[in-house]
Amino acid sequence: MLLGKKRKLGRQIGEISRGEKLKLTEKVEDKDLLLYLGLTNDANPLYIQQDYASQTPYEKPIVPTIMLTGIITSAVTKYLPGPGSNILKQEIEFLKPVFHYATIDFLFEIDDVNERDHTITVNVQATDNGEIVIRGMLIVCPPYPSFEG
């Protein structure tokens, strides 16, 4: 069980610099979609029914945007700045649909480090076959130092 176990924290605000970048590639697999849909009990036919989706302008099932948001937030809490961080604000635009089995390239970049407010601004852009499909900005609170008592 992970609860209660001490885990290594991500980088603190003084260790983060404007201009830092993180690149990630994620492939959307059936198992990911099934886990998300099962967990949320979301049966939107646009996500799972080829016959319905084929009658829409999308022409085939799309990946739920909240699932893509989950990939973004997970990257922040795993890598940039990492464990112990918290997202305070996010503005994400889904410019084009993402389809099942897509391989999405994410680019995260630190745009601002505000030590006074203990926040960083992270810009994110995601592409599918070179086309921008997601653009966003997150305000993140990096981990605070832990104090042993």
C-alpha positions in Angstrom: 0.0 0.0 0.0 1.4 3.4 -0.9 -0.5 5.4 1.8 1.8 6.4 4.6 5.0 5.4 2.8 7.6 8.1 2.5 8.3 9.0 -1.1 11.0 11.1 -2.7 9.8 14.6 -3.4 10.1 16.4 -6.7 12.2 19.6 -7.1 11.5 22.5 -4.9 11.0 26.0 -6.2 14.6 27.1 -5.9 15.7 24.2 -8.0 13.5 25.1 -11.0 14.4 27.5 -13.8 12.5 29.3 -16.5 12.9 27.6 -19.9 13.3 24.1 -18.6 11.5 21.5 -20.8 10.1 18.1 -20.6 9.2 15.9 -23.6 6.9 12.9 -23.2 5.3 10.5 -25.7 2.1 8.7 -24.8 0.2 6.1 -26.9 -3.5 5.8 -26.2 -4.2 2.1 -25.9 -7.4 0.1 -25.5 -6.5 -0.7 -21.9 -6.2 3.0 -21.0 -9.6 3.8 -22.4 -11.2 0.8 -20.8 -9.7 1.7 -17.4 -10.9 5.3 -17.6 -14.4 4.4 -18.9 -14.7 1.7 -16.2 -13.5 3.9 -13.4 -15.8 6.8 -14.3 -18.7 4.8 -15.6 -18.7 7.1 -18.7 -20.5 5.4 -21.5 -20.5 8.3 -24.0 -21.0 6.7 -27.4 -18.6 9.2 -28.9 -15.8 7.5 -27.0 -16.7 3.8 -27.5 -19.2 3.2 -30.4 -17.8 3.2 -33.9 -21.3 3.1 -35.5 -22.3 6.3 -33.6 -19.0 8.1 -34.0 -19.0 7.4 -37.8 -22.2 9.5 -38.1 -20.5 12.6 -36.5 -18.0 15.0 -37.9 -15.3 13.1 -36.0 -16.0 9.9 -38.1 -14.5 7.6 -35.4 -14.4 7.4 -31.6 -12.4 10.0 -29.8 -10.3 10.0 -26.6 -12.1 11.7 -23.7 -10.5 15.1 -23.0 -10.4 14.5 -19.3 -8.2 11.4 -20.0 -5.8 13.7 -21.9 -5.9 16.1 -19.0 -5.0 13.2 -16.7 -1.8 12.6 -18.8 -0.9 16.3 -18.4 -1.5 16.4 -14.7 0.3 13.1 -14.2 3.4 14.4 -16.0 3.5 17.4 -13.6 3.2 15.4 -10.5 5.6 12.7 -11.7 8.3 14.8 -13.4 8.0 18.5 -13.6 8.3 19.5 -10.8 7.4 16.0 -9.5 6.0 14.3 -6.4 4.6 16.6 -3.8 3.5 19.3 -6.3 -0.1 20.5 -6.7 -1.8 22.1 -9.7 -3.6 25.2 -8.6 -5.0 26.3 -12.0 -5.2 24.9 -15.5 -6.4 26.3 -18.8 -6.4 23.7 -21.5 -7.6 24.0 -25.1 -8.4 20.9 -27.1 -7.8 22.2 -30.6 -8.4 18.9 -32.5 -9.8 15.5 -31.4 -7.5 12.8 -30.4 -8.5 9.3 -31.7 -7.9 5.9 -30.3 -4.4 4.5 -30.8 -2.9 7.9 -31.3 0.7 8.6 -30.3 0.8 12.0 -28.7 4.0 14.0 -28.1 3.8 16.4 -25.2 6.1 19.3 -24.6 6.1 21.0 -21.2 8.0 24.2 -20.6 8.6 26.3 -17.5 7.4 29.8 -18.4 7.7 31.5 -15.0 9.1 30.8 -11.5 7.4 33.0 -8.8 9.2 32.3 -5.5 7.1 34.9 -3.6 3.9 33.0 -4.4 5.6 29.6 -4.4 4.3 28.8 -7.9 5.6 28.0 -11.4 3.8 28.5 -14.7 4.0 25.5 -17.0 3.0 25.7 -20.7 2.1 22.5 -22.4 1.6 21.7 -26.1 0.7 18.3 -27.5 1.0 17.1 -31.1 -0.4 14.2 -33.0 1.5 13.5 -36.2 2.9 17.0 -36.1 -0.5 18.7 -35.7 -1.1 20.6 -32.5 -4.0 19.0 -30.7 -3.7 20.5 -27.2 -2.4 23.8 -25.8 -2.5 24.8 -22.2 -1.1 26.5 -19.2 -0.9 25.3 -15.6 -0.1 27.2 -12.4 1.7 24.7 -10.1 2.8 24.7 -6.5 6.1 22.8 -6.3 6.7 20.5 -3.3 7.4 22.2 0.0 10.4 20.9 1.9 9.6 18.1 4.4 10.5 18.6 8.0 11.4 15.6 10.1 9.9 16.0 13.5 
